[in-house]
Amino acid sequence: MPLIWGHWMGKHLRTARHKALMAALKAARESAGITQRELARRLDRAHSFVGKIESGERQLNVLEFCEYADALGTDATVLIREVLKARG
């Protein structure tokens, strides 16, 4: 059965790992002392982009995730390890 984009996405939103990703990104931003607006500026995005990521309304692809980590001044592998600890 082929993957249907919307179907695949729906299964991964709000899972334990998705929640862990949202929490890790927000914690990294707050630990760096960066506001959502400042992070959005660093990413050259609208400030709502960061809010949607942190609330789970929008997901990041791998390249966006790496850019996000770079903008936070953190190692993407550290963030992903936090996500991988979560089950489901």
N, C-alpha and C positions, 0 to 999 in steps of 0.2 A: 504494500500500500504506500503510495507516495506521500511525502510530508506536505501538508498544506500549511502555509505560513501562519495564518490566523489560528489554526487548530494547534500547532506546535507551541505558539506563543502562549495561548491560553493555559496550557498545561504547566507552564513554567512560571507564570506570574503568581506571586504570593506563596511559593513553596518555601520550605525552610531555608534553602540556599539563596533564594531571591531575597528573602528578608535579611539573611546574613550579609548579603552584598550591600543592600541599602544601609544597614547599620554600620558596616565597615567603612563605607564611603563617607557617611556622615561623621562618624567618629574621627576618621583621618582628617577631614576638613576642620572639625572643631579643635582637634589636637594641634593642628597647624595654625590655629587662630585666624582662619580665613572665613569671611562671610560668604554666603551664597552668591551675592552680587560680585564680590571680588573674584571668586572662582570662575564665575561665568565670564567675567572680563578677561581673565587669563586664557580661557578656552575660546574666546571670541564668539560667544554665544549669548543669547538672551538670558536674563537672570532666571526666567521661568524654566529653562532647560535643567538647571541644577535642582530646583525644587521638584520637578517632575521625576528626576532620577531618584532623589532621596525619598519621595513619597511612593515610588513604585509605579507611577503612572507611565513611565517610559523606561525602557531598558537600553543598555549600552552594548554595542558590538565590541569585538575584541580590540580593534584599533582605537575606538573611542575610550574604552576602558584604560588603555595604556596612556592615552593623552590626558585623561582625567587624573590618573596617578601622577604623571609627570607634573601637571599643573598644581597638584597638592604637594609636590616635593617628596613623594613617598615611592617606595618600591612596589611595583604592581604585584610581584610575587608574594610579598608580605600580605597584601590585601587578599589575594586569591587563596592563600593558605587559610585565612579566617573563614572564607566562604566554604572551602572544602571540608572544614570541620563540621559543618551543619549537615544533617541527614535529610534527604527528601527533597 
